[in-house]
Amino acid sequence: MPQSLSQIIVHVVFSTKDRTPWLDEEIRPEVFAFLTTLIKKNGHVPIMIGGHKDHVHLLFGLSRTQSVADLLEDIKVASSKWLKTKGSSRAQFSWQRGYGAFGVSYSLMDRAIAYIANQDSHHDGESFKDEFRRLMQENGIDIDERYVWD
């Protein structure tokens, strides 16, 4: 077959360093828009970007030309530099080093979109750490808590 085709939908979640609540309601829309731009700039298809005061969720179609690891490195570096320019109160901003990433079936994409869209109400009852543990468990990813939190 001379043509290569793919449909890989990825859900990525990562937090601010030490889960510091840098992403207040005022800055979140700008952050989500900036992350969307970075995903597009890297050749991927943004589907839904959301999060809460201490973390973000990225749902996107993965291009065939860049790995998730390389994309996340680009996104974290660029968005961290950008956020540090958004006032002296954010001058020390930093993302955590790691992330969780897992595939989403096309047939379940609407469910993932709704989940990301409802982050504010979702986190009235669940911390980021508990959410991350649950997402990793639901996706069959074992974590070692000595190394997952920074």
VMD Tcl script that builds the backbone (N, CA, C; Angstrom):
set m [mol new atoms 450]
animate dup $m
set s [atomselect $m all]
$s set {name element resname resid chain x y z} {
  {N N MET 1 A 0.849 -1.164 0.000}
  {CA C MET 1 A 0.000 0.000 0.000}
  {C C MET 1 A 0.903 1.238 0.000}
  {N N PRO 2 A 0.785 2.120 -0.987}
  {CA C PRO 2 A 1.663 3.272 -1.090}
  {C C PRO 2 A 1.318 4.403 -0.116}
  {N N GLN 3 A 0.141 4.384 0.465}
  {CA C GLN 3 A -0.258 5.467 1.364}
  {C C GLN 3 A -0.297 4.967 2.802}
  {N N SER 4 A 0.206 5.766 3.734}
  {CA C SER 4 A 0.151 5.415 5.153}
  {C C SER 4 A -0.943 6.224 5.824}
  {N N LEU 5 A -1.847 5.543 6.498}
  {CA C LEU 5 A -2.975 6.192 7.152}
  {C C LEU 5 A -3.002 5.795 8.625}
  {N N SER 6 A -3.437 6.713 9.454}
  {CA C SER 6 A -3.563 6.374 10.873}
  {C C SER 6 A -4.649 7.217 11.521}
  {N N GLN 7 A -5.195 6.693 12.590}
  {CA C GLN 7 A -6.166 7.413 13.416}
  {C C GLN 7 A -5.831 7.021 14.856}
  {N N ILE 8 A -4.952 7.765 15.479}
  {CA C ILE 8 A -4.546 7.485 16.841}
  {C C ILE 8 A -4.932 8.693 17.691}
  {N N ILE 9 A -5.862 8.474 18.592}
  {CA C ILE 9 A -6.317 9.533 19.487}
  {C C ILE 9 A -5.651 9.317 20.838}
  {N N VAL 10 A -5.048 10.372 21.351}
  {CA C VAL 10 A -4.282 10.283 22.592}
  {C C VAL 10 A -4.873 11.235 23.628}
  {N N HIS 11 A -4.979 10.732 24.841}
  {CA C HIS 11 A -5.385 11.547 26.000}
  {C C HIS 11 A -4.150 11.649 26.890}
  {N N VAL 12 A -3.700 12.887 27.119}
  {CA C VAL 12 A -2.530 13.146 27.960}
  {C C VAL 12 A -2.966 13.987 29.138}
  {N N VAL 13 A -2.423 13.678 30.295}
  {CA C VAL 13 A -2.684 14.472 31.494}
  {C C VAL 13 A -1.367 14.705 32.223}
  {N N PHE 14 A -1.159 15.953 32.657}
  {CA C PHE 14 A 0.007 16.288 33.482}
  {C C PHE 14 A -0.319 17.498 34.335}
  {N N SER 15 A 0.443 17.647 35.400}
  {CA C SER 15 A 0.125 18.711 36.348}
  {C C SER 15 A 1.217 19.773 36.385}
  {N N THR 16 A 0.904 20.818 37.121}
  {CA C THR 16 A 1.914 21.810 37.436}
  {C C THR 16 A 2.869 21.183 38.448}
  {N N LYS 17 A 4.071 21.703 38.536}
  {CA C LYS 17 A 5.041 21.167 39.494}
  {C C LYS 17 A 4.464 21.276 40.903}
  {N N ASP 18 A 4.548 20.172 41.627}
  {CA C ASP 18 A 4.031 20.080 42.998}
  {C C ASP 18 A 2.535 20.393 43.090}
  {N N ARG 19 A 1.839 20.287 41.968}
  {CA C ARG 19 A 0.411 20.562 41.901}
  {C C ARG 19 A 0.047 21.950 42.443}
  {N N THR 20 A 0.946 22.895 42.231}
  {CA C THR 20 A 0.680 24.282 42.615}
  {C C THR 20 A -0.456 24.818 41.745}
  {N N PRO 21 A -1.454 25.480 42.326}
  {CA C PRO 21 A -2.624 25.937 41.559}
  {C C PRO 21 A -2.354 27.207 40.737}
  {N N TRP 22 A -1.457 27.105 39.762}
  {CA C TRP 22 A -1.103 28.239 38.907}
  {C C TRP 22 A -2.199 28.607 37.917}
  {N N LEU 23 A -3.047 27.646 37.578}
  {CA C LEU 23 A -3.996 27.833 36.479}
  {C C LEU 23 A -5.354 28.295 37.006}
  {N N ASP 24 A -5.407 29.555 37.425}
  {CA C ASP 24 A -6.667 30.090 37.949}
  {C C ASP 24 A -7.670 30.270 36.810}
  {N N GLU 25 A -8.900 30.562 37.169}
  {CA C GLU 25 A -9.974 30.674 36.169}
  {C C GLU 25 A -9.694 31.756 35.138}
  {N N GLU 26 A -8.958 32.781 35.523}
  {CA C GLU 26 A -8.650 33.881 34.603}
  {C C GLU 26 A -7.696 33.451 33.490}
  {N N ILE 27 A -6.672 32.684 33.827}
  {CA C ILE 27 A -5.628 32.335 32.844}
  {C C ILE 27 A -5.957 31.056 32.068}
  {N N ARG 28 A -6.804 30.197 32.629}
  {CA C ARG 28 A -7.062 28.897 31.991}
  {C C ARG 28 A -7.461 28.979 30.524}
  {N N PRO 29 A -8.420 29.836 30.135}
  {CA C PRO 29 A -8.774 29.880 28.705}
  {C C PRO 29 A -7.590 30.235 27.811}
  {N N GLU 30 A -6.736 31.137 28.264}
  {CA C GLU 30 A -5.539 31.490 27.487}
  {C C GLU 30 A -4.576 30.313 27.391}
  {N N VAL 31 A -4.402 29.605 28.502}
  {CA C VAL 31 A -3.508 28.445 28.516}
  {C C VAL 31 A -4.027 27.387 27.558}
  {N N PHE 32 A -5.311 27.088 27.629}
  {CA C PHE 32 A -5.896 26.062 26.760}
  {C C PHE 32 A -5.765 26.457 25.287}
  {N N ALA 33 A -5.983 27.728 24.986}
  {CA C ALA 33 A -5.840 28.207 23.602}
  {C C ALA 33 A -4.380 28.097 23.154}
  {N N PHE 34 A -3.453 28.437 24.031}
  {CA C PHE 34 A -2.034 28.357 23.679}
  {C C PHE 34 A -1.613 26.907 23.455}
  {N N LEU 35 A -2.074 26.004 24.309}
  {CA C LEU 35 A -1.761 24.581 24.132}
  {C C LEU 35 A -2.341 24.058 22.821}
  {N N THR 36 A -3.545 24.502 22.480}
  {CA C THR 36 A -4.174 24.118 21.209}
  {C C THR 36 A -3.300 24.556 20.037}
  {N N THR 37 A -2.826 25.792 20.095}
  {CA C THR 37 A -1.949 26.324 19.042}
  {C C THR 37 A -0.674 25.504 18.925}
  {N N LEU 38 A -0.082 25.143 20.063}
  {CA C LEU 38 A 1.158 24.353 20.042}
  {C C LEU 38 A 0.927 22.964 19.451}
  {N N ILE 39 A -0.199 22.353 19.774}
  {CA C ILE 39 A -0.506 21.036 19.219}
  {C C ILE 39 A -0.635 21.125 17.701}
  {N N LYS 40 A -1.375 22.139 17.220}
  {CA C LYS 40 A -1.511 22.338 15.768}
  {C C LYS 40 A -0.163 22.609 15.119}
  {N N LYS 41 A 0.633 23.481 15.729}
  {CA C LYS 41 A 1.939 23.856 15.184}
  {C C LYS 41 A 2.837 22.636 15.003}
  {N N ASN 42 A 2.670 21.639 15.862}
  {CA C ASN 42 A 3.467 20.420 15.777}
  {C C ASN 42 A 2.859 19.375 14.848}
  {N N GLY 43 A 1.769 19.730 14.156}
  {CA C GLY 43 A 1.207 18.846 13.144}
  {C C GLY 43 A 0.175 17.851 13.638}
  {N N HIS 44 A -0.321 18.042 14.856}
  {CA C HIS 44 A -1.321 17.140 15.414}
  {C C HIS 44 A -2.691 17.814 15.341}
  {N N VAL 45 A -3.742 17.064 15.644}
  {CA C VAL 45 A -5.100 17.587 15.554}
  {C C VAL 45 A -5.687 17.716 16.962}
  {N N PRO 46 A -5.784 18.949 17.476}
  {CA C PRO 46 A -6.378 19.112 18.805}
  {C C PRO 46 A -7.870 18.796 18.761}
  {N N ILE 47 A -8.334 18.051 19.743}
  {CA C ILE 47 A -9.746 17.694 19.826}
  {C C ILE 47 A -10.385 18.396 21.029}
  {N N MET 48 A -9.770 18.296 22.193}
  {CA C MET 48 A -10.287 18.939 23.398}
  {C C MET 48 A -9.127 19.203 24.345}
  {N N ILE 49 A -9.046 20.423 24.841}
  {CA C ILE 49 A -8.032 20.799 25.814}
  {C C ILE 49 A -8.781 21.348 27.017}
  {N N GLY 50 A -8.426 20.896 28.188}
  {CA C GLY 50 A -9.091 21.368 29.394}
  {C C GLY 50 A -8.234 21.074 30.608}
  {N N GLY 51 A -8.828 21.259 31.758}
  {CA C GLY 51 A -8.096 20.988 32.983}
  {C C GLY 51 A -8.670 21.744 34.154}
  {N N HIS 52 A -7.845 21.877 35.157}
  {CA C HIS 52 A -8.253 22.513 36.403}
  {C C HIS 52 A -7.094 23.374 36.888}
  {N N LYS 53 A -7.150 23.847 38.094}
  {CA C LYS 53 A -6.167 24.805 38.597}
  {C C LYS 53 A -4.747 24.265 38.682}
  {N N ASP 54 A -4.589 22.937 38.694}
  {CA C ASP 54 A -3.255 22.366 38.869}
  {C C ASP 54 A -2.873 21.323 37.818}
  {N N HIS 55 A -3.655 21.208 36.754}
  {CA C HIS 55 A -3.309 20.216 35.724}
  {C C HIS 55 A -4.076 20.476 34.435}
  {N N VAL 56 A -3.618 19.799 33.369}
  {CA C VAL 56 A -4.288 19.902 32.077}
  {C C VAL 56 A -4.530 18.510 31.494}
  {N N HIS 57 A -5.542 18.454 30.636}
  {CA C HIS 57 A -5.858 17.266 29.842}
  {C C HIS 57 A -5.776 17.684 28.379}
  {N N LEU 58 A -5.104 16.905 27.578}
  {CA C LEU 58 A -4.998 17.150 26.143}
  {C C LEU 58 A -5.559 15.927 25.423}
  {N N LEU 59 A -6.522 16.139 24.557}
  {CA C LEU 59 A -7.049 15.075 23.712}
  {C C LEU 59 A -6.772 15.503 22.285}
  {N N PHE 60 A -6.032 14.693 21.557}
  {CA C PHE 60 A -5.623 15.092 20.210}
  {C C PHE 60 A -5.394 13.878 19.327}
  {N N GLY 61 A -5.475 14.116 18.031}
  {CA C GLY 61 A -5.116 13.108 17.049}
  {C C GLY 61 A -3.619 13.200 16.803}
  {N N LEU 62 A -2.934 12.103 16.999}
  {CA C LEU 62 A -1.475 12.054 16.861}
  {C C LEU 62 A -1.073 11.975 15.389}
  {N N SER 63 A -0.181 12.854 14.988}
  {CA C SER 63 A 0.315 12.789 13.608}
  {C C SER 63 A 1.242 11.585 13.462}
  {N N ARG 64 A 1.582 11.270 12.241}
  {CA C ARG 64 A 2.477 10.138 11.992}
  {C C ARG 64 A 3.948 10.541 12.088}
  {N N THR 65 A 4.234 11.818 12.336}
  {CA C THR 65 A 5.609 12.294 12.210}
  {C C THR 65 A 6.284 12.701 13.517}
  {N N GLN 66 A 5.575 12.642 14.638}
  {CA C GLN 66 A 6.186 13.049 15.901}
  {C C GLN 66 A 5.675 12.153 17.023}
  {N N SER 67 A 6.555 11.796 17.927}
  {CA C SER 67 A 6.155 10.961 19.058}
  {C C SER 67 A 5.451 11.802 20.114}
  {N N VAL 68 A 4.703 11.133 20.969}
  {CA C VAL 68 A 4.053 11.811 22.091}
  {C C VAL 68 A 5.112 12.466 22.972}
  {N N ALA 69 A 6.212 11.770 23.248}
  {CA C ALA 69 A 7.268 12.319 24.106}
  {C C ALA 69 A 7.845 13.608 23.533}
  {N N ASP 70 A 8.122 13.626 22.236}
  {CA C ASP 70 A 8.679 14.845 21.623}
  {C C ASP 70 A 7.659 15.980 21.630}
  {N N LEU 71 A 6.407 15.667 21.349}
  {CA C LEU 71 A 5.364 16.683 21.397}
  {C C LEU 71 A 5.252 17.280 22.789}
  {N N LEU 72 A 5.203 16.422 23.812}
  {CA C LEU 72 A 5.048 16.919 25.177}
  {C C LEU 72 A 6.244 17.759 25.610}
  {N N GLU 73 A 7.423 17.382 25.193}
  {CA C GLU 73 A 8.596 18.203 25.515}
  {C C GLU 73 A 8.438 19.595 24.895}
  {N N ASP 74 A 8.066 19.645 23.622}
  {CA C ASP 74 A 7.865 20.936 22.942}
  {C C ASP 74 A 6.781 21.764 23.631}
  {N N ILE 75 A 5.667 21.133 23.949}
  {CA C ILE 75 A 4.545 21.830 24.564}
  {C C ILE 75 A 4.913 22.370 25.943}
  {N N LYS 76 A 5.536 21.543 26.744}
  {CA C LYS 76 A 5.862 21.974 28.109}
  {C C LYS 76 A 6.887 23.106 28.116}
  {N N VAL 77 A 7.905 23.005 27.290}
  {CA C VAL 77 A 8.920 24.064 27.245}
  {C C VAL 77 A 8.303 25.379 26.778}
  {N N ALA 78 A 7.593 25.337 25.661}
  {CA C ALA 78 A 7.028 26.568 25.093}
  {C C ALA 78 A 5.971 27.185 26.007}
  {N N SER 79 A 5.084 26.371 26.556}
  {CA C SER 79 A 4.015 26.925 27.388}
  {C C SER 79 A 4.547 27.414 28.729}
  {N N SER 80 A 5.567 26.766 29.250}
  {CA C SER 80 A 6.177 27.226 30.498}
  {C C SER 80 A 6.822 28.593 30.308}
  {N N LYS 81 A 7.570 28.740 29.230}
  {CA C LYS 81 A 8.188 30.051 28.934}
  {C C LYS 81 A 7.112 31.116 28.757}
  {N N TRP 82 A 6.055 30.786 28.040}
  {CA C TRP 82 A 4.974 31.723 27.787}
  {C C TRP 82 A 4.269 32.115 29.091}
  {N N LEU 83 A 3.950 31.128 29.928}
  {CA C LEU 83 A 3.251 31.416 31.180}
  {C C LEU 83 A 4.077 32.313 32.102}
  {N N LYS 84 A 5.379 32.167 32.077}
  {CA C LYS 84 A 6.246 33.000 32.921}
  {C C LYS 84 A 6.201 34.470 32.519}
  {N N THR 85 A 5.727 34.762 31.305}
  {CA C THR 85 A 5.607 36.153 30.865}
  {C C THR 85 A 4.259 36.757 31.254}
  {N N LYS 86 A 3.400 35.979 31.863}
  {CA C LYS 86 A 2.038 36.424 32.182}
  {C C LYS 86 A 1.938 37.006 33.594}
  {N N GLY 87 A 2.882 37.842 33.945}
  {CA C GLY 87 A 2.840 38.523 35.238}
  {C C GLY 87 A 3.837 37.962 36.226}
  {N N SER 88 A 4.261 38.820 37.120}
  {CA C SER 88 A 5.283 38.431 38.096}
  {C C SER 88 A 4.808 37.299 39.002}
  {N N SER 89 A 3.501 37.165 39.209}
  {CA C SER 89 A 2.984 36.089 40.058}
  {C C SER 89 A 3.191 34.706 39.436}
  {N N ARG 90 A 3.487 34.652 38.131}
  {CA C ARG 90 A 3.709 33.369 37.450}
  {C C ARG 90 A 5.167 33.174 37.025}
  {N N ALA 91 A 6.049 34.015 37.509}
  {CA C ALA 91 A 7.464 33.966 37.096}
  {C C ALA 91 A 8.147 32.648 37.454}
  {N N GLN 92 A 7.640 31.955 38.446}
  {CA C GLN 92 A 8.243 30.681 38.871}
  {C C GLN 92 A 7.482 29.461 38.337}
  {N N PHE 93 A 6.585 29.683 37.389}
  {CA C PHE 93 A 5.755 28.591 36.874}
  {C C PHE 93 A 6.607 27.446 36.327}
  {N N SER 94 A 6.101 26.226 36.544}
  {CA C SER 94 A 6.752 25.038 35.991}
  {C C SER 94 A 5.741 23.894 35.929}
  {N N TRP 95 A 5.880 23.060 34.900}
  {CA C TRP 95 A 5.100 21.827 34.805}
  {C C TRP 95 A 5.844 20.707 35.513}
  {N N GLN 96 A 5.124 19.673 35.936}
  {CA C GLN 96 A 5.789 18.478 36.444}
  {C C GLN 96 A 6.575 17.842 35.298}
  {N N ARG 97 A 7.564 17.040 35.612}
  {CA C ARG 97 A 8.382 16.424 34.557}
  {C C ARG 97 A 7.628 15.362 33.771}
  {N N GLY 98 A 6.843 14.555 34.438}
  {CA C GLY 98 A 6.199 13.434 33.768}
  {C C GLY 98 A 4.818 13.755 33.227}
  {N N TYR 99 A 4.167 12.709 32.736}
  {CA C TYR 99 A 2.800 12.810 32.207}
  {C C TYR 99 A 2.225 11.412 32.096}
  {N N GLY 100 A 0.938 11.336 31.945}
  {CA C GLY 100 A 0.264 10.087 31.627}
  {C C GLY 100 A -0.315 10.216 30.234}
  {N N ALA 101 A -0.164 9.191 29.432}
  {CA C ALA 101 A -0.698 9.217 28.063}
  {C C ALA 101 A -1.290 7.860 27.739}
  {N N PHE 102 A -2.451 7.876 27.111}
  {CA C PHE 102 A -3.079 6.630 26.723}
  {C C PHE 102 A -3.980 6.845 25.526}
  {N N GLY 103 A -4.202 5.785 24.781}
  {CA C GLY 103 A -5.023 5.845 23.590}
  {C C GLY 103 A -6.501 5.846 23.933}
  {N N VAL 104 A -7.280 6.506 23.077}
  {CA C VAL 104 A -8.723 6.567 23.235}
  {C C VAL 104 A -9.343 6.023 21.943}
  {N N SER 105 A -10.217 5.080 22.094}
  {CA C SER 105 A -10.924 4.545 20.941}
  {C C SER 105 A -11.781 5.635 20.304}
  {N N TYR 106 A -11.809 5.661 18.980}
  {CA C TYR 106 A -12.638 6.643 18.277}
  {C C TYR 106 A -14.085 6.574 18.745}
  {N N SER 107 A -14.563 5.374 19.032}
  {CA C SER 107 A -15.956 5.207 19.464}
  {C C SER 107 A -16.210 5.784 20.855}
  {N N LEU 108 A -15.160 6.046 21.632}
  {CA C LEU 108 A -15.302 6.613 22.974}
  {C C LEU 108 A -14.838 8.067 23.049}
  {N N MET 109 A -14.560 8.665 21.907}
  {CA C MET 109 A -14.032 10.020 21.890}
  {C C MET 109 A -15.004 11.021 22.519}
  {N N ASP 110 A -16.301 10.909 22.250}
  {CA C ASP 110 A -17.274 11.833 22.831}
  {C C ASP 110 A -17.269 11.764 24.357}
  {N N ARG 111 A -17.082 10.587 24.883}
  {CA C ARG 111 A -17.005 10.412 26.344}
  {C C ARG 111 A -15.767 11.117 26.905}
  {N N ALA 112 A -14.647 11.008 26.219}
  {CA C ALA 112 A -13.414 11.680 26.656}
  {C C ALA 112 A -13.569 13.203 26.577}
  {N N ILE 113 A -14.210 13.686 25.534}
  {CA C ILE 113 A -14.444 15.131 25.386}
  {C C ILE 113 A -15.292 15.641 26.550}
  {N N ALA 114 A -16.361 14.938 26.860}
  {CA C ALA 114 A -17.238 15.356 27.960}
  {C C ALA 114 A -16.489 15.324 29.288}
  {N N TYR 115 A -15.669 14.316 29.487}
  {CA C TYR 115 A -14.896 14.210 30.723}
  {C C TYR 115 A -13.970 15.418 30.881}
  {N N ILE 116 A -13.269 15.777 29.836}
  {CA C ILE 116 A -12.343 16.908 29.895}
  {C C ILE 116 A -13.106 18.222 30.055}
  {N N ALA 117 A -14.233 18.357 29.397}
  {CA C ALA 117 A -15.029 19.588 29.473}
  {C C ALA 117 A -15.574 19.835 30.878}
  {N N ASN 118 A -15.741 18.795 31.669}
  {CA C ASN 118 A -16.342 18.927 32.997}
  {C C ASN 118 A -15.324 18.857 34.125}
  {N N GLN 119 A -14.110 19.272 33.880}
  {CA C GLN 119 A -13.071 19.183 34.899}
  {C C GLN 119 A -13.379 19.990 36.165}
  {N N ASP 120 A -13.895 21.189 36.028}
  {CA C ASP 120 A -14.150 22.001 37.219}
  {C C ASP 120 A -15.121 21.304 38.177}
  {N N SER 121 A -16.249 20.845 37.672}
  {CA C SER 121 A -17.208 20.174 38.550}
  {C C SER 121 A -16.672 18.821 39.013}
  {N N HIS 122 A -15.931 18.147 38.153}
  {CA C HIS 122 A -15.351 16.856 38.510}
  {C C HIS 122 A -14.436 16.983 39.725}
  {N N HIS 123 A -13.670 18.066 39.783}
  {CA C HIS 123 A -12.691 18.209 40.865}
  {C C HIS 123 A -13.256 18.807 42.137}
  {N N ASP 124 A -14.562 18.963 42.191}
  {CA C ASP 124 A -15.189 19.293 43.470}
  {C C ASP 124 A -15.079 18.104 44.419}
  {N N GLY 125 A -14.962 16.898 43.863}
  {CA C GLY 125 A -14.954 15.702 44.698}
  {C C GLY 125 A -13.741 14.812 44.573}
  {N N GLU 126 A -12.772 15.169 43.731}
  {CA C GLU 126 A -11.612 14.293 43.544}
  {C C GLU 126 A -10.367 15.138 43.291}
  {N N SER 127 A -9.303 14.836 44.008}
  {CA C SER 127 A -8.045 15.564 43.819}
  {C C SER 127 A -7.371 15.123 42.527}
  {N N PHE 128 A -6.407 15.918 42.064}
  {CA C PHE 128 A -5.658 15.517 40.878}
  {C C PHE 128 A -4.952 14.188 41.100}
  {N N LYS 129 A -4.319 14.013 42.258}
  {CA C LYS 129 A -3.599 12.760 42.524}
  {C C LYS 129 A -4.542 11.563 42.420}
  {N N ASP 130 A -5.732 11.672 43.013}
  {CA C ASP 130 A -6.687 10.567 42.940}
  {C C ASP 130 A -7.173 10.339 41.513}
  {N N GLU 131 A -7.391 11.431 40.784}
  {CA C GLU 131 A -7.803 11.310 39.390}
  {C C GLU 131 A -6.708 10.611 38.575}
  {N N PHE 132 A -5.467 11.029 38.760}
  {CA C PHE 132 A -4.353 10.449 38.013}
  {C C PHE 132 A -4.215 8.961 38.326}
  {N N ARG 133 A -4.286 8.615 39.601}
  {CA C ARG 133 A -4.207 7.191 39.993}
  {C C ARG 133 A -5.315 6.388 39.301}
  {N N ARG 134 A -6.536 6.938 39.332}
  {CA C ARG 134 A -7.676 6.235 38.728}
  {C C ARG 134 A -7.507 6.090 37.224}
  {N N LEU 135 A -7.112 7.166 36.548}
  {CA C LEU 135 A -6.920 7.092 35.092}
  {C C LEU 135 A -5.854 6.070 34.718}
  {N N MET 136 A -4.775 6.044 35.467}
  {CA C MET 136 A -3.722 5.079 35.166}
  {C C MET 136 A -4.221 3.659 35.401}
  {N N GLN 137 A -4.949 3.434 36.503}
  {CA C GLN 137 A -5.498 2.110 36.785}
  {C C GLN 137 A -6.479 1.683 35.690}
  {N N GLU 138 A -7.372 2.591 35.289}
  {CA C GLU 138 A -8.357 2.266 34.250}
  {C C GLU 138 A -7.693 1.930 32.917}
  {N N ASN 139 A -6.480 2.438 32.709}
  {CA C ASN 139 A -5.773 2.195 31.454}
  {C C ASN 139 A -4.656 1.170 31.583}
  {N N GLY 140 A -4.640 0.444 32.701}
  {CA C GLY 140 A -3.689 -0.649 32.882}
  {C C GLY 140 A -2.252 -0.196 33.032}
  {N N ILE 141 A -2.037 1.009 33.564}
  {CA C ILE 141 A -0.688 1.539 33.736}
  {C C ILE 141 A -0.336 1.492 35.221}
  {N N ASP 142 A 0.705 0.737 35.549}
  {CA C ASP 142 A 1.184 0.689 36.925}
  {C C ASP 142 A 2.063 1.900 37.191}
  {N N ILE 143 A 1.873 2.524 38.351}
  {CA C ILE 143 A 2.721 3.654 38.712}
  {C C ILE 143 A 3.440 3.364 40.020}
  {N N ASP 144 A 4.619 3.906 40.147}
  {CA C ASP 144 A 5.382 3.841 41.383}
  {C C ASP 144 A 5.335 5.242 41.974}
  {N N GLU 145 A 4.585 5.400 43.050}
  {CA C GLU 145 A 4.345 6.736 43.612}
  {C C GLU 145 A 5.604 7.416 44.113}
  {N N ARG 146 A 6.681 6.687 44.270}
  {CA C ARG 146 A 7.932 7.336 44.666}
  {C C ARG 146 A 8.468 8.217 43.537}
  {N N TYR 147 A 8.058 7.933 42.297}
  {CA C TYR 147 A 8.633 8.632 41.159}
  {C C TYR 147 A 7.635 9.429 40.326}
  {N N VAL 148 A 6.362 9.297 40.612}
  {CA C VAL 148 A 5.362 9.918 39.732}
  {C C VAL 148 A 5.031 11.355 40.128}
  {N N TRP 149 A 5.303 11.733 41.365}
  {CA C TRP 149 A 4.925 13.078 41.833}
  {C C TRP 149 A 6.144 13.976 41.938}
  {N N ASP 150 A 6.098 15.106 41.296}
  {CA C ASP 150 A 7.112 16.151 41.492}
  {C C ASP 150 A 6.450 17.500 41.343}
}
mol reanalyze $m
mol bondsrecalc $m
mol representation Tube
mol addrep $m
